[in-house]
Amino acid sequence: MNRGAIGVIARLTLHEAFRRRLLWALVGLTLLLVAATGWLFGKAAELSPLEGGTQQLVLSQLLVMIAFMFSFVLTMTAAFAASPAIGPEIENGLLLAVLARPVRRSDVLLGRWLGLALVVVAYALAAGYMEIGAVRLMTGYAPVDPLVAPVYLAGETLILLTLAIVFSTRIAPVASGSIAVVGFGLAWMGGVAGGIGDYLNNDALRNAGIVAHLILPSDTLWRGAMYALEPPPDVLTAAGSQARIFTVSPFFAGTQPPLAWLGWCAVWIVATLAIGVLLLRRREL
């Protein structure tokens, strides 16, 4: 592994990302979304007849639903930014020209991944903190762990980025991006099924959720983001019986992900990148 080559390719990938109009369009739309949702949250807090813990529960669910929409935007961005990272360069012969120098195929893949990872992580953190700050400013609502929620979203984005860039070594860009987005949806559905299984004490549904998290652990990090955006436990206690309505929602997580599952997310990313390197090494250029 040539760290210098990886760094050079990562910098070139960063420059390419900033030249794309799509990235700047997303930044502009995100700023507009933060301003609009902040204003709407402020109006909701003024007009809502609810008091105490129930109002904070309502605000938390609205914030989680916005975060879910934002996570989908992040997923789309990561998937379709990574899907053309390798394949087109193979087809037009550019990769073959690069590899004529002392650069390994693994350096190209890892450099591409690193450059794109820096972009999507920075974007996820900046947009996430701006949204949480806007909601806090307009409503006074403070989630249980506002600093960690965008970190979970950034990690979720890394998983989908890794999946898409590995697929890009073998299949067309549109197909690899589409598969990554569909995988995100299926993983979320598996997580919902697992949550229902826990609530109903149904082993089949619970095991389906576990299998989904093992295959594609993006929902593990999404559930961590949900938990971090929820109100503190004393708010749930203050809401009383009305809190039960929210605890059965697919946008509610009763606990944060165990450390073992977070460790599996890290292992999954490393293992998937290793598979991508192996696939690229075995592909004819």
C-alpha positions, -999 to +999 in steps of 0.1 A: +000+000+000+014+034-011+002+060+013+015+088-008-004+076-038-036+072-018-032+108-005-027+122-040-057+103-054-078+115-025-068+151-031-077+148-068-110+132-058-117+162-035-110+187-063-132+168-087-161+168-061-158+205-056-159+211-094-193+193-096-223+215-096-243+189-079-224+193-046-229+230-045-266+226-054-269+202-024-252+228-001-276+255-013-306+233-009-295+222+026-291+258+037-326+265+024-340+234+041-324+243+075-339+278+073-373+266+063-375+238+088-363+261+116-390+285+108-416+257+107-405+243+140-408+277+156-443+281+143-452+246+155-439+254+190-460+286+191-492+271+179-491+237+196-516+234+225-495+206+240-475+212+271-446+197+289-431+164+278-457+157+252-448+188+232-411+178+233-420+143+221-438+158+191-409+181+183-385+151+187-405+130+162-406+158+137-369+163+140-363+125+136-385+124+105-365+153+090-333+135+099-346+104+081-353+125+050-318+140+053-303+105+057-319+095+025-304+125+007-270+116+022-275+080+009-283+092-026-254+116-026-229+090-014-242+062-037-242+083-069-210+100-061-192+067-055-208+046-082-188+062-111-156+063-091-139+032-107-159+018-136-158+047-161-121+051-155-116+014-165-138+018-196-121+049-210-086+035-203-077+062-177-071+037-150-047+017-171-027+049-178-025+057-141-015+022-132+015+024-156+031+045-129+041+030-095+005+030-083-014-001-073-050-008-079-057-008-042-042+027-040-067+039-065-097+024-048-087+035-013-077+070-025-111+074-042-129+062-011-109+085+012-116+116-009-153+109-012-155+099+025-141+133+035-167+151+014-197+132+026-187+131+063-180+169+063-213+175+046-233+152+070-217+168+101-221+204+089-257+200+078-267+179+108-253+204+133-269+233+115-304+216+116-301+207+152-290+242+160-318+258+141-344+237+159-328+245+193-328+282+185-364+283+173-380+259+199-356+254+227-358+217+222-326+199+230-321+162+221-305+138+245-272+138+226-271+164+199-234+162+193-235+125+185-265+123+162-248+138+131-218+115+137-241+085+134-256+099+102-220+104+088-212+068+097-243+056+080-233+075+049-198+059+049-214+024+048-234+033+017-204+050+001-183+019+007-210-004-008-214+017-039-177+021-046-171-016-043-200-023-067-184+003-091-155-021-096-177-046-114-210-031-126-222+001-143-225+033-123-263+036-124-267+000-113-242+002-085-258+034-071-293+020-074-283-012-056-268+008-028-299+029-024-322-002-025-299-018+001-304+012+024-341+008+021-341-029+027-318-025+057-342+001+072-371-022+067-352-050+084-345-027+113-382-019+116-391-056+115-366-063+142-381-035+164-415-050+159-402-084+168-387-070+201-421-053+209-441-084+201-415-109+214-414-125+180-382-144+174-387-146+136-390-108+132-362-102+157-339-125+138-347-109+105-336-076+120-304-091+132-296-107+098-303-073+081-279-055+104-252-081+098-255-079+060-258-041+058-254-024+092-265+011+080-297+008+101-277+002+132-262+037+129-296+052+119-311+038+151-283+055+170-291+088+153-328+084+163-319+077+199-296+107+200-323+130+187-349+119+212-357+138+244-341+129+277-357+100+297-373+125+322-393+140+293-407+105+285-416+102+322-433+136+322-454+127+292-468+097+310-491+073+291-490+095+260-454+086+255-464+050+247-478+062+213-443+074+204-424+043+217-441+021+191-433+044+162-407+033+136-391+066+142-384+059+179-354+040+193-355+030+230-318+024+234-286+034+217-267+007+196-245-016+217-207-012+213-205-046+197-228-035+168-208-003+164-177-024+162-193-045+136-200-014+115-163-006+115-153-042+107-179-043+079-164-012+062-129-026+064-139-060+051-160-046+023-131-024+011-109-054+012-134-072-010-134-042-034-096-043-036-097-080-044-124-075-071-105-047-087-072-067-087-089-096-106-106-074-132-091-072-166-083-037-177 
